[in-house]
Amino acid sequence: MEFKYDLRDLIFILKEWLPSEEVFACDRFKENFGIDDIDIVLKEVYKVAREIVNPINAVGDKTGAKLENGVVTPTPGFREAYRFLQQNGWGSSSECIKIETGMPLILYKAVSEINQAACPALTSYIKLTSGAANLILRFGTERDRAMFLQKMLGGEWQGTMCLTEPNFGSDVGDIASRAYPTDDARIYKIKGTKMFITGGDGGHCENTIHMVLARPEVGAQGSTGIGLFIVPKIWVNEDGTLGKPNDVKTARLEHKMGLHAQATALLNFGDDDECYGIRLGPPPDEKGHSHGLAMMFHMMNESRIATGHNANTQAAAAYYFASQFATERIQGRPFGMKNAERVPISKHEDVRRMLLDMKAHVEGIRAMVFKACYYLDIQNNSGNRETARRCGELVDVLTPLIKCYGAEASVGTITQAIQVLGGVGYTQEYPVEQYLRDSKILTIWEGTSFIQANDLVGRKMRMKEGSSFANWMAAIKDFIEANRNAPGLKKEMSNLARGYRCIELVKTTYDSWYDNMGEKRSLIPLHALKALFVCSQVQVAECLLEQALIAKSKLDDIPADAVNTQFYKGKIACARYYVNNILPNAFLAAEVIRNEDDTVMTCPEEALIVS
């Protein structure tokens, strides 16, 4: 089956739902992009995805990146495809901040979504390069930018993010990697080991620019003492040419469940005491405090939204394959009609349920992602600083929802796609099983699901005295108040209002737990994931109902046999299905949170361990 992707929903988001004209009108974009470019850009990248990117996906999965004698060999076609995307405007130069020719994020994310679905192992290299380049753009000197950016954006060099160590993962503040000063105030010797480094040594570029967290010799303990350093695999000379190897060694590539073509590396820095890094930001202050982790969080937050989006693109691709298969697979007869002709399985009730369930999740989570990207575009480019500030706060709240819910829901959606295919879905004859293997890591990347949930209830609900979260809630409440009597959707709006009350209940409950930390402390992390799912499902439901209202108005204006009729009917069906079948899970979760069940903590630990 050939690779297919739904451009129509992306066009709907950009041209009919989001106020994209506000983004295109920003000074940075108004001379280069406009609404009329959307169709052209998406059709062109779809051609690229089908002809260049997707053909290497299955090959990469079967072949994988190889490490022999310290040298990594990429899978066939990866070097060429990576270079093509980066050199032709489909990669980092279109995504990075402060690049004059860069696309609005809402447009670039539509571009990257199509390529991610076509080959997620390849696009992860591009995303990391974009993130590393953005750190240099934000915090590097003019010299840093001149030395690294042209080669990174042009596809000759790649970038990575190096946090995790063999004994330190999510507890980044305890990392053991060290940075020692040299005669040059900005150059430090780097010593340490980093593991699970995505794209740590892909073999497809002549140099890799690592963004490495390490503690300066005078650094304070904990997260505040960590610095951030640019550590090239091969040292870059003053004139921009490559110098000698920088004592960064690839000790191994991980053997993984999925993403075989994307090299995940264990890296040793400074085994021979000859590894050097360039400090980003100011030196440690008199208390040994640095800004390394705070700077890296810019890259991490970008990557958290991208990770949830990545997961949803793979779920979307799996759904599209399943929908094609369902119309071609002839099996069984309509329920209760023994003598009828055999029919495509898309005619069967439970297959229809699975198809609509996949469609609703994919389109709802996609909508949440693009709402956040719209906010980011306004935050970063609007001349109205108050509007930009408010949009930034809304993104802060949406980030853990997108990363966690997007990643977790994708696994269930892809599983449904395999179920639609039946036995062949479990085989490698179709690509759906690869999407399941490739997507599971996205529930772990950039902080596990619990870390996102803890960020929501521990920080985003409470930051700025709760005003950011309150503003996010107010946006949903305003939509409900304005549309509670929408013709044909009153039941759904009533359910959304009930979902909103669930968020109020969760927020009130968590406030009471924080006020009574002595007795309620363990309940806060225990129910955090449920709280995040409540917020996520209400947000997705609100997005889908926004879209359904637009679809209903469009249907009122076009003939019954118009080309877009079925599309708009599908948008309304998505909203109704999600609000009436998925959103009620939030009602139950909110009630469970209020009941304060602590069985998990009262159950003896010994009873949980199999010895």
C-alpha positions in Angstrom: 0.0 0.0 0.0 1.4 3.4 -0.9 2.0 6.2 1.6 -0.9 8.6 1.8 -1.6 11.5 4.1 -4.5 13.8 4.7 -3.6 17.2 3.4 -7.2 18.4 3.6 -7.3 18.5 7.4 -4.0 20.5 7.5 -5.4 22.9 5.0 -8.6 23.2 7.1 -6.6 24.0 10.2 -4.5 26.7 8.5 -7.1 28.3 6.2 -10.5 27.8 7.9 -9.9 27.3 11.6 -6.9 29.1 12.9 -6.6 32.9 12.4 -3.5 32.3 10.4 -3.7 35.7 8.8 -2.6 37.2 12.1 0.6 35.2 11.9 1.3 35.9 8.2 0.8 39.6 8.9 3.7 39.7 11.4 6.7 41.7 10.2 9.0 38.6 10.0 6.7 36.8 7.6 4.6 39.3 5.6 7.0 39.7 2.8 7.7 36.0 2.3 4.5 34.0 3.1 0.8 34.3 2.9 -2.4 32.3 3.0 -2.2 31.6 -0.7 1.1 29.7 -0.2 -0.4 27.0 2.0 -1.8 24.7 -0.7 1.3 25.0 -2.8 3.8 24.3 0.0 1.8 21.3 1.3 1.4 19.7 -2.1 5.1 20.1 -2.8 6.2 18.6 0.5 3.7 15.8 0.1 5.5 14.9 -3.2 8.8 15.0 -1.4 7.5 12.8 1.3 6.2 10.2 -1.1 9.2 10.2 -3.5 12.2 10.8 -1.3 11.4 10.4 2.4 9.0 7.5 2.7 10.9 5.0 0.5 13.8 4.9 3.0 11.5 4.2 6.0 11.1 0.5 5.7 14.7 0.1 4.5 16.0 1.9 7.5 13.9 -0.2 9.8 15.3 -3.4 8.4 18.9 -2.3 8.0 19.4 0.0 10.9 22.5 2.2 11.6 25.6 0.2 12.2 28.7 0.9 14.4 31.9 -0.9 13.5 35.4 0.0 14.7 34.1 3.3 16.1 32.5 4.4 12.8 28.8 4.7 12.3 27.3 3.8 8.9 23.8 5.2 8.3 21.2 3.2 6.5 21.0 3.5 2.7 19.5 6.8 1.5 19.6 8.6 4.8 22.6 10.8 4.1 21.1 11.9 0.8 17.5 12.4 2.1 18.7 14.4 5.2 20.9 16.7 3.0 18.0 17.2 0.5 15.5 18.3 3.2 18.0 20.6 4.9 19.2 22.2 1.7 15.8 22.7 0.0 14.0 24.5 2.8 12.1 21.6 4.3 14.3 21.4 7.4 16.0 23.5 10.1 16.4 26.8 8.0 12.6 27.0 7.9 12.0 26.1 11.5 14.6 28.1 13.4 13.9 31.4 15.1 15.5 34.6 13.9 16.0 33.2 10.4 14.6 35.8 8.1 13.4 33.3 5.5 12.0 30.9 8.1 8.4 29.8 7.9 5.7 30.6 10.4 5.6 27.7 12.8 2.0 26.8 11.9 3.1 26.3 8.3 6.4 24.5 9.1 4.7 22.1 11.5 2.3 21.1 8.7 5.4 20.5 6.5 7.3 18.5 9.1 4.2 16.5 10.0 4.0 15.0 6.6 7.7 14.1 6.5 7.6 12.8 10.1 4.8 10.4 9.1 6.8 9.4 6.1 10.0 8.5 8.1 10.2 9.5 11.8 13.8 8.2 12.2 15.0 10.7 9.6 13.1 13.8 10.8 14.3 13.3 14.4 17.8 14.3 13.2 16.4 17.5 11.7 14.4 18.4 14.8 17.5 18.0 17.0 19.6 20.1 14.7 16.9 22.8 14.7 16.9 22.8 18.5 20.7 22.9 18.8 20.8 25.7 16.3 18.1 27.7 18.2 20.2 27.5 21.3 23.2 29.0 19.5 20.9 31.6 18.0 19.5 32.5 21.4 22.5 32.3 23.6 25.6 32.1 21.4 27.9 34.9 20.4 28.2 36.3 16.9 31.3 34.2 16.6 29.4 31.1 17.6 26.7 31.8 15.1 29.2 32.4 12.3 31.1 29.3 13.1 28.3 26.8 13.4 25.0 27.9 11.9 25.6 27.8 8.2 26.8 24.3 8.1 24.1 23.1 10.5 21.3 24.7 8.6 22.7 23.6 5.3 22.8 19.9 6.2 26.5 19.4 6.4 26.5 19.2 10.2 23.9 17.9 12.6 23.1 18.8 16.2 22.2 16.9 19.4 21.0 17.4 23.0 23.2 15.6 25.6 21.5 15.3 29.0 21.1 11.7 30.2 23.9 9.8 31.8 24.2 6.1 32.8 23.3 6.9 36.5 21.3 10.1 36.0 18.3 10.4 33.8 15.4 12.7 34.7 17.2 13.9 37.8 19.4 16.1 35.6 20.6 18.2 38.5 22.7 15.3 39.7 24.7 14.7 36.5 28.3 13.7 36.9 29.8 15.3 33.7 32.3 18.0 34.5 33.7 21.1 32.7 37.2 22.4 33.6 38.4 25.9 32.7 41.3 26.6 30.3 43.3 29.6 29.5 40.5 30.8 27.2 37.6 32.0 29.4 34.9 30.5 27.1 36.7 27.1 26.4 36.4 24.3 28.9 37.6 20.7 29.0 34.7 18.3 29.1 34.7 14.9 30.8 31.8 12.5 31.2 29.5 10.0 29.6 26.1 10.6 28.0 23.7 7.8 27.0 20.5 7.5 25.0 21.6 10.4 22.9 19.2 10.5 19.9 21.2 11.0 16.7 24.4 11.0 18.9 26.4 9.7 15.9 24.3 9.2 12.8 27.1 8.9 10.3 25.2 11.0 7.8 27.0 14.3 8.4 30.7 15.3 8.5 30.4 16.8 11.9 28.1 16.6 14.9 27.5 19.6 17.2 26.6 18.4 20.7 24.8 20.6 23.2 26.2 19.2 26.4 25.1 19.8 30.0 28.1 19.6 32.4 29.0 21.0 35.8 31.8 23.5 35.9 34.6 22.8 38.4 33.3 25.6 40.6 29.6 24.8 39.9 27.1 24.6 42.8 25.4 21.3 43.5 22.0 20.7 42.0 20.5 22.0 38.8 21.6 25.6 39.3 25.3 24.6 39.0 25.0 23.1 35.6 26.5 24.8 32.5 25.7 24.3 28.8 28.5 23.8 26.3 28.9 23.5 22.5 31.0 20.4 22.0 31.8 19.5 18.3 32.7 15.9 17.5 35.4 17.4 15.3 36.9 20.7 16.5 36.1 23.7 14.3 39.0 26.1 13.5 38.7 29.9 13.7 38.3 30.0 9.9 35.4 27.5 10.0 37.3 24.6 8.7 37.4 21.2 10.5 40.3 20.6 12.8 41.2 17.5 14.8 38.9 15.0 16.4 37.6 16.4 19.7 37.9 13.3 21.8 34.2 12.4 21.5 33.9 8.7 21.1 30.9 6.6 20.3 31.0 3.6 22.6 27.9 1.9 21.3 24.6 2.2 19.5 21.6 1.0 21.4 19.6 -2.0 20.1 16.1 -0.7 20.2 12.5 -1.7 19.9 12.0 0.8 17.0 13.5 3.7 15.2 16.3 1.3 14.1 17.6 3.8 11.4 18.0 6.6 14.0 21.3 6.1 15.8 20.9 6.3 19.6 24.4 6.5 21.1 26.4 6.1 24.2 29.1 8.9 24.0 32.3 9.3 26.0 33.6 12.8 26.3 37.3 13.3 27.2 38.6 9.8 27.6 42.0 11.1 26.5 41.6 14.4 28.2 41.3 16.2 24.9 37.6 17.1 24.7 36.8 20.8 24.6 33.5 22.7 24.7 32.5 26.3 24.2 30.4 27.8 27.1 27.0 29.2 26.2 25.9 32.1 28.4 27.7 33.8 31.3 30.3 32.0 33.5 29.3 30.7 36.9 28.6 33.5 39.4 30.2 33.8 42.8 27.8 31.2 44.2 28.6 28.7 41.4 25.3 29.2 39.7 25.0 28.8 35.9 22.1 29.1 33.5 22.8 25.9 31.6 19.7 23.9 32.4 17.5 27.0 32.0 18.9 27.5 28.5 18.6 23.8 27.6 14.9 24.0 28.6 14.3 26.2 25.6 15.3 23.2 23.5 13.5 20.7 25.7 10.2 22.6 25.6 10.4 22.9 21.8 11.2 19.2 21.7 8.3 18.3 24.1 5.7 19.8 21.7 7.5 18.2 18.8 7.5 14.8 20.5 3.8 14.8 21.1 3.3 16.0 17.5 5.6 13.3 16.2 3.6 10.7 18.0 0.4 11.9 16.5 1.8 11.9 13.0 2.6 8.3 13.3 -0.8 7.6 14.6 -2.2 9.5 11.7 -0.2 7.5 9.2 -1.3 4.2 10.8 -4.9 5.3 10.7 -4.7 6.2 7.0 -3.2 2.8 6.2 -6.0 1.1 8.2 -8.7 3.1 6.5 -7.3 2.2 3.0 -7.2 -1.5 4.1 -10.7 -1.4 5.5 -12.2 -0.4 2.2 -10.3 -3.2 0.3 -10.6 -6.1 2.7 -13.7 -8.1 1.8 -14.8 -10.2 4.8 -18.1 -11.2 6.4 -21.7 -10.1 5.9 -23.8 -7.3 7.4 -24.9 -8.2 11.0 -28.1 -10.3 11.0 -28.1 -10.8 7.2 -26.9 -14.4 6.6 -27.6 -14.5 2.9 -26.2 -11.1 2.0 -23.1 -10.6 -0.1 -19.7 -10.3 1.6 -18.7 -6.7 2.2 -15.6 -4.6 2.9 -14.9 -4.6 6.6 -15.4 -0.8 6.6 -19.2 -1.7 6.5 -19.0 -3.5 9.9 -20.0 -1.6 13.0 -17.0 -2.3 15.2 -14.5 -1.5 12.4 -16.4 1.8 11.8 -16.1 2.5 15.5 -12.3 2.0 15.4 -11.9 4.1 12.3 -13.9 7.0 13.9 -12.0 6.6 17.2 -8.7 6.9 15.3 -9.9 9.8 13.3 -11.2 11.7 16.3 -8.0 11.2 18.3 -5.7 12.1 15.4 -7.6 15.2 14.4 -8.3 16.4 17.9 -4.7 16.1 19.1 -3.5 17.6 15.8 -5.8 20.6 16.5 -4.3 21.0 20.0 -0.8 20.9 18.6 -1.5 23.6 16.0 -3.3 25.8 18.5 -0.1 25.8 20.5 2.0 26.5 17.4 -0.3 29.5 16.6 0.3 30.8 20.2 4.0 30.3 19.7 4.0 32.2 16.5 2.2 35.1 18.1 4.4 35.0 21.2 7.6 35.1 19.2 6.6 37.5 16.4 3.7 39.8 17.4 4.3 43.5 17.9 1.7 43.5 20.7 3.7 42.4 23.7 0.7 41.9 26.0 -0.9 39.5 23.5 2.5 37.8 23.0 2.8 37.3 26.8 -0.7 35.8 27.1 0.0 33.5 24.2 3.2 32.4 25.9 1.4 31.5 29.1 -1.1 29.4 27.1 1.7 27.5 25.5 3.2 26.8 28.9 0.0 25.0 29.9 -0.4 23.2 26.6 3.1 21.9 26.4 2.8 19.0 28.9 -0.7 18.1 27.6 0.6 17.8 24.0 3.7 15.8 24.9 2.1 13.4 27.3 -1.4 13.0 25.9 -0.2 13.1 22.3 2.3 10.4 22.9 0.2 8.1 25.1 -2.9 8.3 22.8 -0.8 7.5 19.8 0.1 4.1 21.1 -3.6 3.2 21.5 -4.5 4.6 18.1 -1.8 2.6 16.3 -2.9 -0.5 18.2 -6.4 0.1 16.8 -5.0 0.4 13.3 -3.3 -3.0 13.7 -6.6 -4.4 15.0 -8.4 -3.2 11.8 -5.8 -4.9 9.7 -6.2 -8.1 11.7 -3.5 -10.8 11.3 -1.6 -9.0 8.6 -1.3 -5.9 10.9 0.9 -8.0 13.1 3.2 -8.8 10.2 5.8 -6.7 8.4 3.8 -6.9 5.2 2.2 -3.6 6.2 4.0 -0.7 7.9 1.6 -0.3 10.8 3.5 -2.5 13.2 6.6 -0.4 12.6 4.7 2.7 13.6 3.8 1.1 16.9 7.4 0.2 17.6 8.7 3.6 16.5 6.2 5.5 18.5 6.5 3.9 21.9 9.7 5.8 22.7 7.8 9.0 22.4 6.1 8.4 25.8 9.6 8.4 27.3 11.5 11.0 25.2 11.8 14.5 26.7 10.5 13.4 30.1 8.2 10.5 30.8 4.5 10.9 31.0 4.6 11.3 34.8 7.2 14.1 34.4 4.8 15.9 32.2 2.0 15.4 34.6 4.1 16.5 37.5 5.0 19.6 35.6 1.3 20.3 35.0 0.1 19.9 38.6 3.3 21.1 40.3 4.2 24.1 38.1 1.8 25.0 35.4 -1.2 25.0 37.6 0.6 27.2 40.2 3.0 29.4 38.3 2.4 33.2 38.5 0.0 32.5 41.4 -2.1 30.3 39.2 -2.9 33.1 36.7 -1.5 31.2 33.6 -3.7 28.2 34.3 -6.6 30.4 35.1 -6.3 32.2 31.7 -6.2 28.8 29.9 -9.3 27.7 31.8 -11.0 31.1 30.9 -10.4 30.6 27.2 -12.3 27.3 27.4 -15.1 28.7 29.5 -15.5 31.7 27.2 -16.0 29.3 24.2 -18.6 27.3 26.2 -20.5 30.4 27.2 -20.6 31.7 23.6 -21.7 28.4 22.1 -23.7 26.5 24.7 -26.9 26.7 22.6 -25.2 25.9 19.2 -27.9 24.2 17.0 -27.3 20.5 16.6 -24.5 20.5 19.2 -26.3 21.3 22.5 -25.7 17.9 24.0 -22.0 18.1 23.1 -21.6 21.6 24.5 -23.3 20.4 27.7 -20.7 17.6 28.0 -17.9 20.0 27.4 -19.3 22.2 30.2 -19.3 19.2 32.4 -15.7 18.5 31.4 -14.8 22.1 32.3 -16.3 21.6 35.7 -14.0 18.6 36.1 -11.0 20.8 35.6 -12.3 23.1 38.2 -12.8 20.2 40.6 -9.2 18.9 39.9 -7.7 22.4 40.4 -9.6 22.9 43.7 -8.6 19.4 44.9 -5.0 20.0 44.1 -5.0 23.3 45.8 -6.3 21.7 49.0 -3.6 19.0 48.8 -0.9 21.6 48.5 -2.4 23.4 51.5 -2.2 20.2 53.5 1.1 18.8 52.4 1.7 17.0 55.7 -1.2 14.5 55.1 -1.8 14.8 51.4 1.7 15.0 49.9 1.8 11.6 48.2 -1.6 12.2 46.6 -0.1 15.0 44.4 2.1 12.8 42.3 -0.1 9.8 42.6 -3.0 11.3 40.7 -1.0 13.7 38.5 -1.4 11.6 35.3 -5.2 11.5 35.8 -5.2 15.3 36.2 -3.3 15.7 33.0 -5.7 13.4 31.1 -8.7 15.4 32.3 -7.1 18.7 31.1 -6.0 17.1 27.8 -9.3 15.5 27.0 -11.3 18.7 27.7 -8.8 20.7 25.6 -9.1 18.3 22.6 -12.9 18.3 23.0 -13.0 22.1 22.9 -10.8 22.1 19.8 -12.9 19.6 17.9 -16.1 21.5 18.8 -14.6 24.7 17.5 -13.9 22.9 14.3 -17.4 21.4 14.2 -19.0 24.8 14.4 -17.0 25.9 11.4 -17.9 22.7 9.5 -21.6 23.2 10.3 -21.6 26.8 8.9 -19.8 25.6 5.8 -22.4 22.9 5.2 -25.1 25.5 5.3 -23.4 27.3 2.5 -22.7 24.5 0.0 -24.8 22.1 -2.0 -25.3 18.6 -0.6 -23.2 17.1 -3.4 -20.3 19.5 -3.1 -16.8 18.2 -3.0 -16.2 19.2 0.6 -19.5 17.9 2.0 -18.2 14.6 3.3 -15.1 16.3 4.8 -17.2 18.7 6.9 -19.6 15.9 8.0 -16.5 14.0 9.1 -15.4 17.0 11.2 -18.8 17.1 13.0 -18.7 13.4 13.5 -15.2 13.6 15.1 -16.4 16.2 17.6 -19.6 14.3 18.5 -17.8 11.0 18.9 -15.0 12.4 21.0 -17.2 14.5 23.2 -19.7 11.7 23.8 -17.4 8.7 24.0 -13.9 9.8 25.0 -14.5 12.9 27.1 -16.6 11.0 29.7 -13.4 9.3 30.8 -12.5 12.7 32.2 -15.6 12.7 34.3 -14.6 9.4 35.9 -11.0 10.5 36.4 -12.0 13.7 38.2 -14.2 11.7 40.5 -11.4 9.3 41.3 -9.1 12.2 42.1 -11.7 13.7 44.4 -12.1 10.4 46.2 -8.4 10.5 47.2 -7.8 6.8 46.9 -4.3 5.9 48.2 -4.3 2.1 47.8 -1.1 2.4 45.8 0.7 3.8 48.9 -0.9 1.7 51.5 -0.2 -1.5 49.7 3.0 -2.9 51.2 6.0 -2.4 48.8 7.0 -6.1 49.4 3.6 -7.2 48.0 4.5 -5.5 44.7 7.9 -7.1 44.2 8.3 -10.6 42.8 11.4 -12.0 44.4 
